[in-house]
C-alpha cells in the first residue's frame, strides 16, 4: 500500500484538471477530499487519487 501524500500541485499534474475544477469535484463528492496535515496544509492520499484515476479509466 502506497502511503505517500500528494500536495495540490502534484494532484493537479496527475489528474490534469484545474484547481477550481478539482475543488468543485471534491465539493460534489466526485473526488477524494484532502486531509489536513498541519494547521495550514492539506494533502491527498496517493492511493485515493490512484483509485480515482483507475475508476475514470474503467469508464472510458
N, C-alpha and C positions, 0 to 999 in steps of 0.2 A: 504494500500500500504506500502510495506517494503522499507524504505528509508535508510537502512543500507549500508555502504560502506565496501567493502571487499578488503583487501590488497592481493598482489600477492600470498603469501603463503596460504592464505585461499582459493583463487580461485583454485590454483593447487590441494589442498586437495579435494575440491568439485568435480572437473571435472576429476581428476585422469589422468592428462596429464603432460608432462614435460614442463619446461619453454620455451624451443626452439619451441616445437610444438605449444604451446599456442600463442606465439607471431607470428608464421607463420600463424596461423588461423586468428589472428587479421589483419595481413597484407593483407591476401587474402579476407578479408571481411566476413569470416565464423564464427567469434566470436566477441562479442561486444568489442569495443575499451574502454580502460580505460579513466578515466577523471583525469585531474590534480587537486590535492587537495592542493598542495603547490609548491614551486619552484622546489623541488627535489622529490616529492612524487606523486604517482598515485594510483588510486583505481578503482574498478569496482562497479557499482550499483548492489546490490544483486538481484534486480528484473530482470535486464538484464541477469545475469548469470542463474537465476532460469528459465527464459523463454527459454534460450538456451538449458538447460538440458531437459526441457519438450519437446522441439522440437525434440531432439535426441531420447527421449523415444518413441515419437509418430511414428517415422520412423522405429522402430525396428520390 
